[in-house]
Amino acid sequence: QVQLVESGGGLVQPGGALRLSCAASVSAFSLYDVAWYRQVPGKEREFVADIISGGSPRYADSVKGRFTISRDTATKTVDLQMTSLKPEDTAVYYCRLESTYSRNFWWGQGTQVTVGS
């Protein structure tokens, strides 16, 4: 059973920074694609950033240049460093893990990020 545990959300002022982390309970972490999505009430979950297995980071246009996704095979974590945060970045952020073998995927429980004063 794959479990993803997220941490690092919170309240931050506009222009501030937060770092989200997602820990995965899997073996062979390098064989999974990892991603971050976000969702606001009443809207569909949207792509934020990903790193596919053996690939390079990709970002949504709305976060390019401000967010950085990284993965650590030793600790089996995927992080999202967010800087220059804007009120429109307010959302619940979810990490997603997808097996490159079975194409099964799993979501974390979500962590709230609120950008405001």
Backbone as CSV, one residue per row, in Angstrom:
resi,resn,N_x,N_y,N_z,CA_x,CA_y,CA_z,C_x,C_y,C_z
1,GLN,0.852,-1.184,0.000,0.000,0.000,0.000,0.892,1.240,0.000
2,VAL,0.743,2.064,-1.036,1.549,3.277,-1.141,0.928,4.365,-0.270
3,GLN,1.754,5.003,0.514,1.298,6.150,1.307,2.178,7.353,1.001
4,LEU,1.527,8.500,0.871,2.218,9.762,0.642,1.837,10.703,1.781
5,VAL,2.835,11.227,2.455,2.579,12.121,3.586,3.196,13.477,3.271
6,GLU,2.330,14.486,3.217,2.762,15.834,2.865,2.922,16.681,4.115
7,SER,3.790,17.670,4.011,3.985,18.611,5.105,4.478,19.939,4.541
8,GLY,4.382,20.991,5.369,4.987,22.262,4.994,4.034,23.361,4.601
9,GLY,2.739,23.085,4.542,1.801,24.132,4.183,1.650,25.146,5.304
10,GLY,0.893,26.214,5.017,0.669,27.214,6.033,0.248,28.539,5.450
11,LEU,0.298,29.569,6.289,-0.064,30.930,5.896,1.204,31.739,5.677
12,VAL,1.257,32.449,4.573,2.427,33.253,4.257,1.973,34.542,3.594
13,GLN,2.744,35.596,3.788,2.399,36.879,3.171,2.782,36.873,1.693
14,PRO,2.109,37.688,0.900,2.509,37.813,-0.513,3.991,38.172,-0.632
15,GLY,4.633,37.510,-1.591,6.069,37.696,-1.761,6.922,36.766,-0.929
16,GLY,6.278,36.026,-0.042,7.000,35.111,0.830,7.294,33.773,0.173
17,ALA,7.808,32.850,0.993,8.213,31.536,0.498,7.742,30.433,1.439
18,LEU,7.515,29.276,0.861,7.188,28.068,1.616,7.825,26.891,0.907
19,ARG,8.108,25.868,1.685,8.630,24.623,1.111,7.716,23.484,1.510
20,LEU,7.161,22.793,0.518,6.337,21.615,0.758,7.182,20.371,0.568
21,SER,6.866,19.344,1.348,7.576,18.086,1.230,6.580,16.936,1.210
22,CYS,6.903,15.901,0.466,6.043,14.725,0.357,6.927,13.494,0.500
23,ALA,6.642,12.681,1.508,7.413,11.465,1.755,6.619,10.262,1.272
24,ALA,7.277,9.398,0.524,6.609,8.248,-0.082,7.075,6.945,0.567
25,SER,6.113,6.065,0.804,6.436,4.750,1.386,6.470,3.723,0.269
26,VAL,7.480,3.790,-0.575,7.623,2.864,-1.694,9.074,2.403,-1.755
27,SER,9.260,1.284,-2.401,10.624,0.884,-2.745,10.873,1.352,-4.176
28,ALA,12.114,1.378,-4.589,12.455,1.790,-5.958,11.809,3.115,-6.326
29,PHE,12.004,4.103,-5.462,11.398,5.423,-5.660,11.763,6.010,-7.020
30,SER,12.932,5.682,-7.523,13.385,6.255,-8.795,12.538,5.797,-9.975
31,LEU,11.734,4.754,-9.787,10.897,4.232,-10.871,9.502,4.848,-10.880
32,TYR,9.322,5.915,-10.147,8.039,6.604,-10.098,8.182,8.018,-10.667
33,ASP,7.156,8.437,-11.386,7.042,9.848,-11.744,6.431,10.565,-10.549
34,VAL,6.906,11.776,-10.266,6.393,12.531,-9.119,5.896,13.884,-9.588
35,ALA,4.883,14.382,-8.916,4.286,15.645,-9.345,3.609,16.338,-8.181
36,TRP,3.394,17.629,-8.339,2.572,18.437,-7.440,1.415,19.032,-8.243
37,TYR,0.230,18.985,-7.658,-0.971,19.597,-8.201,-1.553,20.495,-7.118
38,ARG,-2.495,21.330,-7.513,-3.193,22.146,-6.521,-4.647,22.305,-6.918
39,GLN,-5.470,22.620,-5.908,-6.915,22.730,-6.151,-7.504,23.778,-5.234
40,VAL,-8.366,24.610,-5.814,-9.152,25.552,-5.024,-10.604,25.105,-5.092
41,PRO,-11.406,25.469,-4.106,-12.806,25.023,-4.080,-13.544,25.441,-5.346
42,GLY,-14.274,24.503,-5.912,-15.077,24.786,-7.090,-14.331,24.690,-8.400
43,LYS,-13.040,24.384,-8.340,-12.251,24.268,-9.564,-11.594,22.898,-9.640
44,GLU,-11.195,22.536,-10.851,-10.520,21.256,-11.046,-9.093,21.331,-10.502
45,ARG,-8.601,20.171,-10.123,-7.213,20.087,-9.684,-6.312,20.412,-10.879
46,GLU,-5.299,21.241,-10.648,-4.443,21.652,-11.760,-2.994,21.281,-11.527
47,PHE,-2.320,21.014,-12.615,-0.911,20.653,-12.604,-0.066,21.835,-12.165
48,VAL,0.933,21.569,-11.329,1.867,22.605,-10.900,3.273,22.301,-11.432
49,ALA,3.762,21.098,-11.150,5.117,20.741,-11.564,5.295,19.235,-11.467
50,ASP,6.227,18.702,-12.254,6.555,17.283,-12.117,8.000,17.001,-12.500
51,ILE,8.451,15.824,-12.101,9.724,15.264,-12.564,9.423,13.808,-12.900
52,ILE,9.464,13.465,-14.158,9.246,12.068,-14.507,10.542,11.297,-14.247
53,SER,10.414,9.987,-14.124,11.567,9.149,-13.826,12.650,9.349,-14.885
54,GLY,13.827,9.753,-14.458,14.929,9.962,-15.390,14.836,11.229,-16.203
55,GLY,13.850,12.072,-15.874,13.620,13.271,-16.672,13.968,14.555,-15.948
56,SER,13.599,15.656,-16.578,13.868,16.980,-16.036,12.578,17.604,-15.500
57,PRO,12.679,18.557,-14.600,11.481,19.214,-14.068,10.692,19.940,-15.155
58,ARG,9.385,19.934,-14.970,8.487,20.691,-15.846,7.542,21.479,-14.956
59,TYR,7.117,22.636,-15.436,6.305,23.533,-14.616,5.130,24.101,-15.394
60,ALA,4.071,24.383,-14.670,2.989,25.163,-15.252,3.502,26.577,-15.491
61,ASP,2.982,27.211,-16.526,3.422,28.570,-16.840,3.215,29.523,-15.668
62,SER,2.168,29.287,-14.908,1.821,30.201,-13.815,2.841,30.189,-12.678
63,VAL,3.658,29.152,-12.586,4.622,29.059,-11.482,6.070,29.057,-11.960
64,LYS,6.274,29.035,-13.255,7.623,28.964,-13.809,8.457,30.148,-13.323
65,GLY,9.666,29.855,-12.876,10.546,30.902,-12.378,10.355,31.213,-10.907
66,ARG,9.282,30.704,-10.299,9.016,30.963,-8.877,9.060,29.688,-8.039
67,PHE,8.650,28.567,-8.619,8.610,27.293,-7.900,9.715,26.382,-8.425
68,THR,10.226,25.539,-7.524,11.229,24.550,-7.906,10.859,23.199,-7.314
69,ILE,10.732,22.194,-8.170,10.445,20.835,-7.714,11.747,20.056,-7.675
70,SER,11.883,19.201,-6.665,13.081,18.366,-6.560,12.684,17.027,-5.956
71,ARG,13.497,16.025,-6.222,13.242,14.698,-5.670,14.539,14.147,-5.107
72,ASP,14.419,13.362,-4.052,15.575,12.766,-3.399,15.326,11.271,-3.282
73,THR,16.098,10.481,-4.028,15.889,9.044,-4.038,16.249,8.417,-2.695
74,ALA,17.252,8.965,-2.019,17.693,8.383,-0.748,16.620,8.519,0.334
75,THR,15.965,9.667,0.372,14.944,9.891,1.409,13.541,9.624,0.897
76,LYS,13.410,9.347,-0.404,12.110,9.075,-1.024,11.147,10.233,-0.808
77,THR,11.633,11.426,-1.082,10.812,12.615,-0.923,10.801,13.443,-2.199
78,VAL,9.731,14.179,-2.357,9.632,15.149,-3.435,9.225,16.474,-2.811
79,ASP,9.993,17.492,-3.061,9.770,18.802,-2.457,9.327,19.815,-3.501
80,LEU,8.640,20.843,-3.018,8.254,21.956,-3.866,8.633,23.236,-3.129
81,GLN,9.673,23.899,-3.597,10.082,25.171,-3.044,9.325,26.273,-3.772
82,MET,8.567,27.052,-3.014,7.735,28.095,-3.598,8.225,29.456,-3.116
83,THR,8.515,30.341,-4.048,8.962,31.684,-3.707,8.089,32.709,-4.419
84,SER,8.238,33.963,-4.031,7.455,35.052,-4.626,5.975,34.684,-4.697
85,LEU,5.468,34.185,-3.598,4.088,33.689,-3.578,3.084,34.812,-3.769
86,LYS,2.012,34.463,-4.469,0.937,35.405,-4.784,-0.365,34.901,-4.177
87,PRO,-1.312,35.791,-3.941,-2.614,35.329,-3.413,-3.255,34.247,-4.287
88,GLU,-3.037,34.305,-5.581,-3.630,33.299,-6.459,-2.958,31.928,-6.349
89,ASP,-1.887,31.831,-5.596,-1.286,30.532,-5.318,-1.990,29.811,-4.165
90,THR,-2.922,30.493,-3.524,-3.677,29.881,-2.432,-4.460,28.681,-2.941
91,ALA,-4.250,27.529,-2.304,-4.894,26.282,-2.742,-4.496,25.164,-1.780
92,VAL,-5.142,24.030,-1.957,-4.657,22.805,-1.330,-3.705,22.148,-2.325
93,TYR,-2.512,21.850,-1.866,-1.492,21.264,-2.719,-1.385,19.755,-2.453
94,TYR,-1.351,18.997,-3.546,-1.313,17.540,-3.460,-0.079,17.014,-4.183
95,CYS,0.592,16.044,-3.587,1.632,15.356,-4.347,1.018,14.106,-4.977
96,ARG,1.600,13.699,-6.062,1.114,12.558,-6.847,2.301,11.701,-7.239
97,LEU,2.115,10.404,-7.100,3.147,9.442,-7.455,2.552,8.476,-8.471
98,GLU,3.258,8.222,-9.564,2.762,7.301,-10.587,3.831,6.285,-10.930
99,SER,3.459,5.032,-10.905,4.391,3.961,-11.244,4.657,3.967,-12.751
100,THR,5.919,3.954,-13.130,6.253,3.896,-14.555,6.019,2.498,-15.118
101,TYR,5.768,1.533,-14.239,5.549,0.146,-14.667,4.063,-0.128,-14.866
102,SER,3.271,0.101,-13.813,1.842,-0.240,-13.875,0.973,0.939,-14.294
103,ARG,1.514,2.153,-14.178,0.776,3.398,-14.410,-0.313,3.616,-13.355
104,ASN,-0.294,2.848,-12.291,-1.134,3.186,-11.140,-0.587,4.461,-10.518
105,PHE,-1.475,5.242,-9.906,-1.020,6.475,-9.278,-1.731,6.664,-7.949
106,TRP,-1.111,7.487,-7.099,-1.595,7.733,-5.760,-1.464,9.222,-5.439
107,TRP,-2.385,9.697,-4.595,-2.368,11.086,-4.154,-2.053,11.180,-2.676
108,GLY,-1.404,12.269,-2.297,-1.264,12.584,-0.892,-2.558,13.149,-0.353
109,GLN,-2.569,13.437,0.955,-3.798,13.916,1.596,-4.051,15.399,1.364
110,GLY,-3.057,16.102,0.877,-3.194,17.529,0.611,-2.710,18.377,1.768
111,THR,-2.160,19.522,1.443,-1.726,20.472,2.468,-2.129,21.877,2.025
112,GLN,-2.717,22.629,2.944,-3.249,23.942,2.608,-2.136,24.984,2.563
113,VAL,-2.119,25.762,1.486,-1.242,26.926,1.367,-2.125,28.148,1.200
114,THR,-1.951,29.112,2.081,-2.733,30.349,2.023,-1.776,31.527,1.946
115,VAL,-1.947,32.332,0.898,-1.095,33.507,0.703,-1.949,34.747,0.942
116,GLY,-1.655,35.442,2.014,-2.438,36.623,2.357,-1.846,37.300,3.564
117,SER,-2.399,38.475,3.867,-1.859,39.225,5.005,-2.691,38.996,6.249
